[in-house]
Amino acid sequence: AAQPLVRQSYFDPIETYEVNVIGTANLFEAVRNCNSVKSIVNVTTDKCYENKEWAWPYRENDRLGGYDPYSNSKACSELVSSAFRQSFFNQKGIGLATARAGNVIGGGDWSEDRLVPDILRSISENKELNIRFPNAIRPWQHVLEPVTGYLLLAQNLFQKVDSYNSAWNFGPDQADCWKVSTITETLINLLDSGSWTTD
């Protein structure tokens, strides 16, 4: 229940903020008026941090920010989470954690600007794929990895609210942080089809 695409946020920034910020507040307001909810995990993104172009991964207590509307709206969703946690949910014993992950691959997501679906589309259409940032290094993880983490977080948040009532990063080992070009070449080689270029 979010607007999850960076480039789409440039095309329609208002919708991005409405969905990612006001949508979050609306959900929390509904929970505030409901007595059956005991734990909430708000999945945002690893792009919610102020981008410092550091060589090391961001930590949960690093400064939030984001210079594009998508990243910034997700940082705002983090702030909305903190405000509702402090203002309402702590007093009611409702746990609220935020989960930050990125570069998730796996079945079900066929959106544009997703690397694996874009590679597969280019192969099926017999077109050369244009990669915007081939040297960008990303923390790739299969969808089942962070989802398992989110479920464990929700369970632990329910059982020990004070120990888990905060922000959590979900990412792979450093060995799984690969260049976009490496993922592209690997998939093209495995499928024995396709080609790519960059502009």
N, C-alpha and C positions, 0 to 999 in steps of 0.2 A: 504494500500500500504506500508506494512512494514513486516519485519521478526519478529513475535511477541512471539517467544518461547525461554525461557532461555536455556533449555537443547540443543535445536537446535543450539544456538549460540556457544556452546562448540564444536559441531560436525563440524560446518562450520562458523568460525568467519569471514572469508573474505566476504562471501556472506552477513552476518549480517551487517557488516560495509558498504558494497557497497549499500545495499538496504536502511538501516536506516539513513545513513549519506549522501552519494553521491546522493541517490534518493531524499532526502529532498532538497539538493542544486539544483539538476536538476529541481525539481518542482518550486522552488523559482525563478530560472533563467528564466523559462518559464513565470511565472507571471510578472517578471520584464519587460519583453518584450511584455506585453499584457496590453491594456488600459482599459479593461472592468472589471477587478477584483478590488474590493474595500475592501474586508476583507478576511482574511485567519485564520483558526484555525488548528494548527498543533497538533494533538493528540499524545502525547508521552506515558509516563507511570509514575506511582508513584514510580517506581524503579529507576528513573533517579538520585536520591539523593545518596550522599556518605553515605553508610550504617553505622550508628553509634550505631545500636542496642538500640536506645532510647525507653523509655516506652511511649512517646507521639508521636503524628503524626508529620510528617515533614511539614514545612511551605515553602511557595513559595520562600522565600529568603535564605533557607538553601543551603549549599554547594552541588553542583552537583558532581556526580562521578559514582560509580558502579564498582564492581570488576569483574563481568562477562561481556563477550562481548555484550550481549543483553542490560543490564542496562547501560553500558558505552556508547554503540552506541546511546542509547536514550538520554543520557546526551549530547553527541556530537550533536545530532539533535537539542537539546535546544540551544546549542551555535551557530549552523548554523542559527537558527531562530533569535537569538539576533543580529548576524552580519548582516544579510540581513535587519532586521528591522532598525538598526541604519544606515547602509550604503546606503540603497536604498529606502525602503518603507516609512519611515517617511517623506522624501522629496516629495514623490508622493502622500501622503495622504492615503496610503494603510495601513489598520490595520492588524497587525499580532500578534496573541495571541497563546500561547501554553497551552494545557489542559492536566493535569496529573491525570489519574485515574488508578485503578488496581482492580483485583479480580472481574471483571465484569462477571456475569452469565446471561444466557438467551439463547434463541433460536439462531441457526445459526452457532455456533462455536463448531465443533466436533473435534478439534485438539487434539492430544495426549497431556498429561500433563495438561489437564483442568479437574478440580476435578469432576464436575457434569457429563460431558460426560464419564470420566473414570469409575465413579460409574455405570452409566447406561450400559456401554459396559461390565463391569465385571458381572453384573446381567444377561444380555442377553446371555453371553457366559458361565454362570454358573461357574465363576472362582472367587477365593478370590482376592480382590483388595489389592495391596500393597501400603500403604500410606507412603511416605518418611518422612514427617514432621507433624505428627498428632497434635502436641501441638502448631504449628505455628498459631498465631492469625492474621486473615486477615480482611480487611474492605470490606465485601461482598456487592455488589450492583447489582441490576438488570439492564440489558443493557439499558432499556428505561430511567433510571434515569440520567446517565451521558450524553446520547445522547440528552435528553431534555436540559441539561445544555449547551452542545456544541452549540446547535441551538440558545439558548438565548445569549450565548457569541458572536456568529457570528453576530446576530442582533444588540446587543449593541455595538459591535466593529464597525459595519457599521455606526451606528448613532452617537456614541461619541468615536471616535478613541482614543483620548488622555486618556480617563478614563479606557479603557479596553485593551490597547496595552501592555500586559505583560503576565506573567505566572499565571495560575490558577489551583488550586487543586480541584478535584471533588471526594467526598467521602461521605459515609453514616454517620449517627449518631454513636456515640461510642457504643450504644446498639447493633448495627449490626456488630460489630467486634467480630467474633466468631472464635473458634478453628477449624482447618480443621477436626478434629475428630468429633466435634459437628455437622458440616454440613453433614459429612458422615453418622453418626448415625441417624440423622434426616431423611435424604433421604431414608436410608435403612428401617427405621421404617415406614415411610409413604408408601413405596412400599411393605412392608412386605416381603422383599427378599434381599438376598445379605449378604456378610460378608467381613471383612477387617482384615489386619494384617499390621505390620510394621517390617522393618529389622533394 
